[in-house]
Amino acid sequence: MKNLTIKEGKTIAIISYITIIGTVIAFVMNNDKKNSFASFHIRQAIGIYLLFFLINLLTRYGYGGLGWIDEILYFIAFALLVIGIVGAIQEEKKKIPFLGDQFQEWFKNIG
């Protein structure tokens, strides 16, 4: 039964990592099915895209551009995105490093 849940939610999970629009589409697609695997990855994707948004705010308005530091922050966020999508493709509920637990806790009502 568990593998069936993962198989059913895999496509939605992958879609959730393809831009923020993909996350919204995945959320809507999962609204009827309430697949736990898809919900897990939707929460991870929402957290990652919020991280991108916060980095963008920080670099634009917070410190007037941090030079190479903002590039490192964007690279880290992109690496987390890649880790998330690879986990979805490999059919794993693998939390992203550092913030995965927090994302699951903060967005537990999603899905």
Secondary structure, DSSP 8 states (H G I E B T S, - for coil): -HHHHHHHHHHHHHHHTSHHHHHHHHHHHHHHH--HHHHHHHHHHHHHHHHHHHHHHIIIIISS--THHHHHHHHHHHHHHHHHHHHHHTT-----TTTHHHHHHHTTT--
